């Protein structure tokens, strides 16, 4: 895995500031500590940090074609590069290395913009074609690898694998985007294509960007080249589908084993990581390196299940026990993620990557299984709500459940069966509104109180649900379950899950591969009947069925745990003073974004035990850490400026 960065002048051929490009490149040294390289010519500068995985002796970047008219910087792995090399060689192209990066320059020469449709893998790259005076950028289909960019007022275009690369340029405006602030406090991350900064964007998964010097005018436009199909085929017997699924799983894990360095796997003891490790063991016939995190509190620990799988497949298993009060990373997280990021499982994810890097350079993970096979519990809850929506006409359902949602007490302290307020609120909404309400870390009623009048004015009526509305409008399916999976594949997966793993792994120069997100595998799974994914309340039904001869029932059918940390007790105990100092001090107050009376109320009510505001307080804590460690470390203002939604 690597880090890429660059500067491109849309008009004219000015000299590129070598010192600035070097600073931008070095901010990402952690992504590629093995080697660094730059290429400069009039009007364009490309930088690269390399983590050597394939073809260790050659394959340095920036990498050129035969006559050096095309040059690329690339972050990722192309799993079908050998097949593409054979095909392109037969078409007359000459290769000077056996590195996957080189197929990109020749694929561009052969197929132009369509070259991305031939690539199977995870990638973000920028390619300069001198003869066409064209900069071409692309991001993989699911968003495994990141890419940020900004067009500056002086006509320079900046890009990088991480936002910190762009922040190395003092000319980059630092104004916060109020719409991104609203989205962050709804989702816990800033969804693509926004970033927390106005004028800085993420390249969407499955999109490209093409700029031609002297031709491209204004903000460059992203172009979609792929989408999840969700085209349901004919019904087939479950046993037949399960058998094919197992074969496809073997194939896709096998394709991800190509490397010239040590390789291992994450092993949580859940279905997804256990399935990937099982396939690795069967395919390699060797003792696989596996890594997992244990917690010293049994309520958070599932390491015994990981140990069970490790014993079954005779892996070289490595475990690190983490104190459940492992909160020492809070300020460090801001520097890792650059943007506010409120998924607290980033802490154990960082620790497991830290452990893995001590043993391997490449690790396979099970990410993507929940989105592919409807594994999240929230899908089950949403489908139960959908049954109610289907039985009651809107004219009755919306006023009835709207009334109940408004007047039913918020009973955080009560047994789950009595905490019906959120359910009533969801039932008063349509499918997308209900799902947005269910996944929001801070519901509308809380965000409405959180923001100051000035902030609400700057939002100009913008609401974070518009992110999901936009994706729903492009959804290829109207099946309710498939629609929710589609929304997660477009928002939660790239914005939260893949962002978390990319930054945590790259902080340790560890490459993480995600075979369950191979695009051909995702396409095939998406077209399976929804009833084979969520079946009689059982998520991942067909996936588990396919693995019944491979994994034990304890692994397949136990209750899902996930990486969780005890935020509620932290904020009432060891982090009590930290919360008060960070949230009630001048830092948040001076932004003008928040109603500080309500912030004080949340802190007091949570710490007294009367309400549970753990998720909103963590989001505020991470936002404050971002301001202190990222934005204030630069040279810009923190006040947001209004921007069209």
Phi, psi and omega in degrees: 000158191212180172231137179238155178201166179181167177227131181226128176268117183292334183226134181078182182230058181290157174292138177274138180289104183298319181297320178294315179299321179295319177297316178300318181293317185287340175298340182251023181305324181298332181286336182208076184283352186284318182207157174226147179209154177221153172227128177232138168212170184308121174086357182211137174220131181238137179234151183211137169245130189249131164254110188285123182236313181236139180055070188294329186277332176235197179082015178296150180237157000302146186241140189246164169277190187299314183262010176061028175270345179235131181224145184226147164240135195220138175235118177142206180208128175260110188282338179257028185295328181293317177297319179293323176301315180299314181295315183289326176297319178296335179271002174107001181278146181248128181255140179252359180215177172245033183266141181297332182300324187293337179294336184292315182294322180284325176296322176296315178301322186278317190239358179063219182302331181288357181303328183295332181289345180267350186270128175248109182163196175246131186197152163217126182215159174231130186234130178250125177249105185296319183296323179267357184050048188233134170254125182239129181233149181211152176231144184299167193295324184259352179085033180292321180252140186269159173204120180252151176205161178205142173258117183276159180302334181276006177090002176274139179253122179251147173212161178188162178291333179227154181299329182300333178295318178290325180294345177292343178269114182296344180280350180291122177299140184254012183294135177288146176269115183299328178293324178291325177297315176300316180295319181300315183282356171264314187262335186092002176202169177260111183292153173301147003264005180288163161232176180294341181260132176296129179093352175251137186232159166258141171287127181296147171304144178069025182231158174235168178218127181234129178230134179241124183301132179081352181246312180293127180239131177076195183297124179295147185257131176287149181232125181282136176239356182203151172211158177287127190285316184048045176259104186290127179272193181287153180294140178226155177301140183301321181298322180293317178296317181299319180295317179293322179301317180297320178294319179294324177296316178301315183297315186287323175294320178301321180293339182266007182266000182288119179192156174253013181231176181295143187228146178208196182214148170285142181220101180270340188095359173278174185297314189294307181293326179294321179296317180295315179296320178300316179293320178301314182297318181291322185282323183274333184066017181238170177280112185280140171285124177234149183226139176211161179253136173248150176248147181282359175250119183303334181294340183244001190256128174233024185295336180295331178286321175299319179296325179296315179292319179300319179293319181299320185254013173054046179277160170275093192266133181236128183234138172236128179273129182245137175294136180298339176263047181271073184253014182289351184268001192306307180289329179295328180299322180300319179289333177287317191264344178067321176255160171302135184212119194248019175273108185291344177289358173300333182290303177295331177296318176301317183293320181290327175292321177300316178294315183299320183296336177292341185245325188222169175251337178233134177228139175265140179238169180260015181300143179105343182296320181293319179290320181293316192246018176059053184271343182289141177300330183298335176295319179296315179298317182296322179290328174295320176295324181296325177298321178292317179300322182291334185269339183245131177295150182305323183297333177264316187295312186295311179292323181296305183284335173296317178297314180296320180295324180288325191254346178288136184292150175276102189250071180299332186278346189275162172304151186306323183299336180265356181266073189262356186302313181297320179296315179300318180297320180293321183291341177280355184249169174280183187301311182291316178299317180296319180290317177303316180299322182289327183267349182295134177284343181216105185296166184308316185297330179280315179297323180298327178275332184292318187279145178286162175303323180295320178295316180297326177295318181291333178291338177053039178084000181293141181228140185297340179298341181299334175300309180290323178301318180297317179290320180299325180294336180258003184296136178279001183225148173248005173295131186301314181293314180298324178298317180294321175298318179300315180298319179293322178295335181266339186239288187297319182297302181286323186285328183248293189299307185287327174298315180302312184289320180299310184290319181294320180286317182292335175299337180246015182053046179245129175271127177246127179250147186234082185300330180290352176250016168303131191294328178291323177294316179298317179301313182296314181296321183300332183271001174287151179302138178305329181293342177272353179260306175248107188234113180051045177083358181261111176286157181057034187305307186287329177296313179295320180298321181293338185259005185298331177272359184250317182243153182286162178297328177303322181280317187287322192239015175281164180292136181290135178251301183080173178277108178232154178228156189275070184300316185303314181286328176303313187287343176262350184237254190295336179256015182303309182288325178301316178299314182296316181294317184285321188267334184254359177278192185287340189301305180289322183300319185287346177289334184075007183278333196241151170278100188291337175297319179289323176300315178299320179296317179298315180299312183295315183291324178290312184290338175276348180088004182283331179220160176251102179249031186302312183295311177299321181292321177296318178299318178293321179297318179291326177293317178297321179296322176299313180300316186286317190261341182245298187289314180288344177285343177266210187235022185246177180274164178254351184289127180288154174241140183295143180215148180302135181286000000 
